């Protein structure tokens, strides 16, 4: 009898450390031979499932399930009900997250049905995903670009995922697109002219910090600006102070201040920010999920990330200045720093296909839209 004929059982996990370890371990087993998969740090994956180090879960209900067959784990999924997000959006929605499974429709269906049954029992009428457990965590299914290395904040999945999810009654909600372009020695002169004009007209100026320590005191203000700038975007839930503080602790010691661009107004209030980082994708593959492997990384210069590719993480502008040309200021400054550092390529992270303002940044730049990721949704339970 083949494996496909054997029964699948769905096991609900507890919050115990041993169960969280089992949940995290499945992706390492499933993708161990996938050359383009970027292993996350096991430490960070475990913390993301714990409300202590991940305060974004404080307003959430979280459930974890494993799919088992013949004593082996063949799939996993998390279910989340984010009460604060539902209140802000006026919805009764649950999300499925961290979905991974072997190439078997029955496994995918069993996992998604587990989330659906739980969510409907909690009074939800919409199931969306894959979404991140909380803000700024990996989300969406890769549907195009399977031959490209992801950025470290993005994700990789096998090509069969989309078809299996769709076979369970889910339909496209929205797509994210990612771009890659060669870094030219100079941008179109109009970017510099627009930047100079806007700075003078609006009474704005650029500020720089030379070290992560210098940036840290600005962390809350930066994330509060991101909250305001992204508040109307799909999937974004404004971050509470404890969540912001956790993100500052996690990321600000790693940040490269050369690629953090800040624009302030006459009162020294931050009104625009751009953040990029040298690509860490190859380094993360070498670590295989464990920080102690850093001691074996060679050449040692790779510890600082790629010297070839810069990953553009985000650009955020205060809503009241959204159409004032501040994006041009940030892009002009980022470009100058990237050229000075010797980078040859720039990659964006996911941008909503409906976010015309951000997508317009690339209209005058010869670029390739080389990856596409998708969020699905399905009506469940009673209306």
C-alpha positions as CSV (number, residue, x, y, z in Angstrom):
1,X,0.0,0.0,0.0
2,X,1.4,3.4,-0.9
3,X,1.7,6.3,1.6
4,X,-1.1,8.2,-0.1
5,X,-3.5,5.5,0.9
6,X,-2.7,5.6,4.6
7,X,-4.8,7.8,6.9
8,X,-3.8,11.3,7.8
9,X,-4.3,12.5,11.4
10,X,-4.3,16.1,12.5
11,X,-2.6,16.7,15.9
12,X,-3.4,19.8,17.8
13,X,-0.2,21.0,19.6
14,X,0.1,22.7,23.0
15,X,2.2,25.7,23.8
16,X,4.9,23.5,25.3
17,X,8.5,24.1,24.1
18,X,8.7,20.5,22.8
19,X,5.6,21.0,20.7
20,X,6.9,24.3,19.3
21,X,10.2,22.6,18.4
22,X,8.3,19.9,16.5
23,X,6.4,22.6,14.7
24,X,9.5,24.5,13.7
25,X,11.4,21.3,12.7
26,X,9.0,20.3,9.9
27,X,10.2,23.0,7.5
28,X,13.8,22.0,7.9
29,X,13.0,18.4,7.0
30,X,10.7,19.3,4.1
31,X,13.2,21.8,2.5
32,X,16.5,20.2,3.4
33,X,17.3,19.5,-0.2
34,X,15.8,22.7,-1.7
35,X,18.7,24.8,-3.0
36,X,16.7,28.1,-3.0
37,X,15.2,27.8,0.5
38,X,16.6,30.2,3.1
39,X,16.5,28.6,6.6
40,X,15.3,31.0,9.2
41,X,17.0,31.0,12.6
42,X,15.5,28.3,14.7
43,X,15.8,30.5,17.8
44,X,13.8,33.3,16.1
45,X,11.1,30.8,14.9
46,X,10.6,29.5,18.4
47,X,10.4,33.0,19.8
48,X,7.8,34.0,17.2
49,X,5.4,31.4,18.6
50,X,5.8,32.6,22.2
51,X,3.8,35.7,23.4
52,X,6.7,36.6,25.8
53,X,9.3,37.5,23.1
54,X,6.6,38.2,20.5
55,X,4.2,40.7,22.1
56,X,2.4,41.1,18.8
57,X,0.5,37.9,19.9
58,X,-1.0,39.5,23.0
59,X,-4.2,40.4,21.2
60,X,-4.3,37.1,19.3
61,X,-5.5,33.5,19.7
62,X,-2.9,31.1,18.3
63,X,-3.3,27.5,17.5
64,X,-0.8,25.0,16.0
65,X,-1.5,21.7,14.1
66,X,0.7,19.0,12.6
67,X,-0.4,16.5,9.9
68,X,0.8,13.0,10.7
69,X,0.9,9.9,8.6
70,X,2.5,6.6,9.7
71,X,4.2,8.3,12.6
72,X,5.9,10.9,10.4
73,X,5.0,14.6,10.2
74,X,3.9,15.6,6.6
75,X,2.5,19.1,7.2
76,X,1.9,21.9,9.6
77,X,-0.2,25.0,9.9
78,X,-0.9,27.8,12.5
79,X,-4.2,29.5,13.0
80,X,-4.5,33.1,14.3
81,X,-7.4,35.3,15.3
82,X,-6.1,38.8,15.7
83,X,-8.8,40.6,17.7
84,X,-7.2,44.1,17.3
85,X,-6.9,43.7,13.6
86,X,-10.5,42.5,13.3
87,X,-11.7,45.5,15.3
88,X,-9.7,47.9,13.1
89,X,-10.9,46.4,9.9
90,X,-14.5,45.6,11.0
91,X,-14.1,41.9,10.2
92,X,-14.6,38.5,11.7
93,X,-11.5,37.0,10.1
94,X,-9.0,34.3,11.0
95,X,-5.7,33.8,9.3
96,X,-3.8,30.6,8.5
97,X,0.0,31.0,8.8
98,X,3.2,29.0,8.4
99,X,1.6,26.5,6.1
100,X,3.9,23.7,4.9
101,X,3.1,20.3,3.5
102,X,4.2,17.5,1.2
103,X,2.8,17.4,-2.3
104,X,-0.5,15.8,-1.3
105,X,-3.9,17.5,-1.6
106,X,-5.3,15.5,1.2
107,X,-2.6,16.8,3.6
108,X,-3.3,20.4,2.6
109,X,-7.0,19.9,2.9
110,X,-6.8,18.3,6.3
111,X,-4.6,21.1,7.7
112,X,-6.8,23.9,6.2
113,X,-10.0,22.2,7.4
114,X,-8.6,22.1,10.9
115,X,-8.0,25.9,10.9
116,X,-11.4,26.5,9.3
117,X,-13.3,24.4,11.8
118,X,-11.6,26.1,14.7
119,X,-12.1,29.6,13.2
120,X,-15.8,29.0,12.4
121,X,-16.3,27.6,16.0
122,X,-14.9,30.9,17.3
123,X,-17.5,32.9,15.2
124,X,-15.2,33.9,12.3
125,X,-16.7,34.0,8.8
126,X,-13.5,34.7,6.8
127,X,-10.2,32.7,6.5
128,X,-7.2,34.5,5.0
129,X,-3.6,33.5,4.3
130,X,-0.9,32.6,4.4
131,X,-0.4,35.7,6.6
132,X,2.3,36.4,9.2
133,X,1.6,35.6,12.8
134,X,2.1,39.3,13.5
135,X,3.3,42.4,11.6
136,X,6.6,42.1,9.6
137,X,6.6,38.3,9.6
138,X,6.7,36.2,6.5
139,X,3.5,35.9,4.6
140,X,2.0,34.9,1.2
141,X,2.6,32.0,-1.2
142,X,5.1,32.2,-3.9
143,X,3.4,31.7,-7.3
144,X,6.0,33.0,-9.7
145,X,9.8,33.2,-9.4
146,X,10.7,29.7,-8.2
147,X,14.1,30.0,-9.8
148,X,15.1,33.1,-7.8
149,X,16.8,33.3,-4.4
150,X,14.4,35.0,-1.9
151,X,15.4,37.9,0.4
152,X,15.7,37.0,4.1
153,X,12.4,38.6,5.0
154,X,10.6,36.9,2.2
155,X,10.0,33.1,1.9
156,X,10.2,30.2,-0.5
157,X,7.8,27.4,-1.1
158,X,7.4,24.6,-3.6
159,X,5.5,25.3,-6.8
160,X,2.6,22.9,-5.9
161,X,1.4,25.0,-2.9
162,X,-0.9,27.4,-4.8
163,X,-2.8,24.7,-6.7
164,X,-3.3,22.7,-3.5
165,X,-4.6,25.7,-1.6
166,X,-6.9,26.6,-4.5
167,X,-8.3,23.1,-4.5
168,X,-9.5,23.7,-1.0
169,X,-11.8,26.4,-2.1
170,X,-9.6,29.5,-1.6
171,X,-9.4,32.3,-4.1
172,X,-6.9,35.1,-4.7
173,X,-7.2,38.0,-2.3
174,X,-4.2,40.1,-3.4
175,X,-0.7,39.7,-4.8
176,X,2.7,41.1,-3.8
177,X,5.3,41.7,-6.5
178,X,9.1,41.9,-6.1
179,X,11.6,43.7,-8.4
180,X,15.2,43.5,-9.3
181,X,17.3,46.1,-11.1
182,X,20.9,46.9,-11.9
183,X,22.2,49.8,-10.0
184,X,23.2,52.6,-12.5
185,X,26.1,54.9,-11.7
186,X,23.6,57.8,-11.7
187,X,19.8,58.1,-11.4
188,X,17.8,60.2,-13.8
189,X,18.7,63.9,-12.9
190,X,15.1,64.6,-12.2
191,X,15.3,62.7,-8.9
192,X,18.0,65.0,-7.7
193,X,16.1,68.1,-8.9
194,X,12.9,66.9,-7.2
195,X,14.7,66.1,-4.0
196,X,16.4,69.5,-3.8
197,X,13.2,71.3,-4.6
198,X,11.1,69.5,-2.0
199,X,13.7,69.8,0.7
200,X,13.8,73.6,0.2
201,X,10.1,74.2,-0.4
202,X,8.9,72.1,2.6
203,X,11.7,73.2,5.0
204,X,13.0,69.6,5.3
205,X,16.4,68.2,5.8
206,X,18.2,64.8,5.8
207,X,19.8,63.5,8.9
208,X,22.3,60.6,9.3
209,X,23.4,58.4,12.2
210,X,26.8,56.7,12.1
211,X,26.0,53.7,14.2
212,X,23.1,51.4,15.2
213,X,23.4,52.9,18.7
214,X,22.7,56.3,17.3
215,X,19.6,55.1,15.5
216,X,18.2,53.2,18.5
217,X,16.7,56.3,20.3
218,X,14.8,57.1,17.2
219,X,13.3,53.6,16.9
220,X,9.9,54.3,18.4
221,X,9.5,57.4,16.2
222,X,10.5,55.5,13.1
223,X,8.0,52.7,13.8
224,X,5.2,55.2,14.7
225,X,5.8,56.8,11.3
226,X,5.5,53.3,9.7
227,X,2.3,52.8,11.6
228,X,0.9,56.0,10.2
229,X,2.2,55.5,6.6
230,X,1.0,51.9,6.3
231,X,-2.2,52.1,8.3
232,X,-4.4,51.8,5.2
233,X,-2.5,48.9,3.5
234,X,-3.9,45.4,3.3
235,X,-2.6,43.1,6.1
236,X,-0.9,45.8,8.1
237,X,-1.9,46.0,11.8
238,X,-0.5,49.1,13.5
239,X,2.1,48.0,16.1
240,X,1.6,48.7,19.9
241,X,4.5,50.0,21.9
242,X,5.6,46.6,23.3
243,X,5.7,45.2,19.8
244,X,7.7,48.1,18.6
245,X,10.2,47.7,21.4
246,X,10.6,44.0,20.6
247,X,11.3,44.9,16.9
248,X,13.9,47.5,18.0
249,X,15.6,45.0,20.2
250,X,15.6,42.3,17.4
251,X,16.7,44.4,14.4
252,X,18.4,47.6,15.5
253,X,21.6,45.9,16.5
254,X,21.9,44.4,13.0
255,X,20.9,47.5,11.0
256,X,23.4,49.2,8.7
257,X,23.1,53.0,9.2
258,X,24.6,53.7,5.8
259,X,21.3,52.6,4.3
260,X,18.8,54.2,6.8
261,X,17.6,57.4,5.3
262,X,15.7,59.9,7.5
263,X,14.0,63.1,6.5
264,X,12.9,65.5,9.3
265,X,10.9,68.7,9.3
266,X,11.6,72.0,10.9
267,X,10.6,70.6,14.3
268,X,13.0,67.6,13.8
269,X,10.0,65.3,13.5
270,X,10.7,62.3,11.2
271,X,8.5,62.5,8.1
272,X,10.1,60.0,5.8
273,X,12.3,56.9,6.2
274,X,13.9,54.4,3.9
275,X,15.6,51.2,5.1
276,X,17.8,48.8,3.0
277,X,20.4,46.1,4.0
278,X,23.0,44.1,2.2
279,X,21.5,40.8,1.2
280,X,21.9,38.1,3.9
281,X,20.3,35.3,1.8
282,X,23.5,33.4,1.1
283,X,24.8,33.8,4.7
284,X,21.5,32.5,6.1
285,X,21.8,29.4,3.9
286,X,25.2,28.7,5.3
287,X,24.0,29.1,8.9
288,X,21.2,26.4,8.3
289,X,19.2,27.9,11.1
290,X,21.9,28.0,13.8
291,X,23.8,31.0,14.9
292,X,26.8,29.0,16.1
293,X,27.7,28.3,12.5
294,X,28.8,31.9,12.2
295,X,32.3,30.8,13.3
296,X,32.6,28.6,10.2
297,X,31.5,31.2,7.7
298,X,34.2,31.8,5.0
299,X,35.2,34.2,3.7
300,X,34.7,36.2,6.9
301,X,33.6,39.3,4.9
302,X,30.3,37.5,4.2
303,X,29.3,38.1,7.8
304,X,28.4,41.7,6.7
305,X,26.1,40.4,4.0
306,X,26.4,40.6,0.2
307,X,28.8,43.1,-1.4
308,X,26.8,42.7,-4.6
309,X,23.1,43.0,-3.8
310,X,21.2,45.5,-1.7
311,X,17.8,44.5,-0.4
312,X,15.3,47.4,-0.1
313,X,13.1,46.8,2.9
314,X,10.8,49.7,3.1
315,X,10.0,53.4,2.4
316,X,7.5,55.2,4.6
317,X,6.3,58.8,4.3
318,X,4.0,60.7,6.7
319,X,0.5,60.7,5.3
320,X,0.2,64.4,5.2
321,X,3.3,64.5,2.9
322,X,2.5,61.4,0.8
323,X,2.3,63.3,-2.5
324,X,5.0,65.9,-1.8
325,X,7.9,64.0,-3.5
326,X,9.6,62.6,-0.3
327,X,10.0,59.3,-2.0
328,X,12.3,60.9,-4.5
329,X,14.5,62.3,-1.6
330,X,14.8,58.9,0.0
331,X,15.5,57.1,-3.3
332,X,18.1,59.7,-4.4
333,X,20.0,59.3,-1.0
334,X,19.7,55.5,-1.0
335,X,21.1,55.3,-4.5
336,X,24.1,57.5,-3.7
337,X,25.0,55.3,-0.7
338,X,24.6,52.1,-2.6
339,X,26.8,53.3,-5.5
340,X,29.4,54.5,-3.0
341,X,29.4,51.1,-1.3
342,X,29.9,49.3,-4.7
343,X,26.6,47.5,-5.0
344,X,25.6,46.3,-8.4
345,X,22.0,45.1,-7.9
346,X,19.0,46.2,-5.8
347,X,16.0,43.9,-4.9
348,X,12.8,45.0,-3.4
349,X,10.7,43.1,-1.0
350,X,7.0,42.5,-1.5
351,X,5.0,45.4,-2.7
352,X,1.2,45.3,-3.0
353,X,0.1,45.1,-6.6
354,X,-2.5,47.7,-5.6
355,X,0.0,50.2,-4.1
356,X,0.3,52.4,-7.2
357,X,2.3,55.0,-5.3
358,X,5.2,52.6,-4.4
359,X,5.1,50.8,-7.8
360,X,5.4,54.2,-9.6
361,X,8.9,54.5,-8.0
362,X,10.2,52.0,-10.6
363,X,8.4,53.3,-13.7
364,X,11.5,55.2,-14.9
365,X,14.0,52.5,-13.9
366,X,14.7,49.5,-16.1
367,X,13.6,46.7,-13.8
368,X,12.5,43.1,-13.8
369,X,9.4,42.0,-11.8
370,X,10.8,38.6,-10.9
371,X,8.7,37.3,-8.1
372,X,5.0,37.2,-7.2
373,X,3.4,36.1,-4.0
374,X,-0.3,35.6,-3.2
375,X,-2.7,35.9,-0.3
376,X,-5.9,33.8,-0.5
377,X,-9.2,34.0,1.3
378,X,-12.3,31.9,1.7
379,X,-15.7,32.6,3.3
380,X,-16.4,30.2,6.2
381,X,-19.0,29.4,8.8
382,X,-22.2,31.4,8.9
383,X,-22.7,34.9,7.3
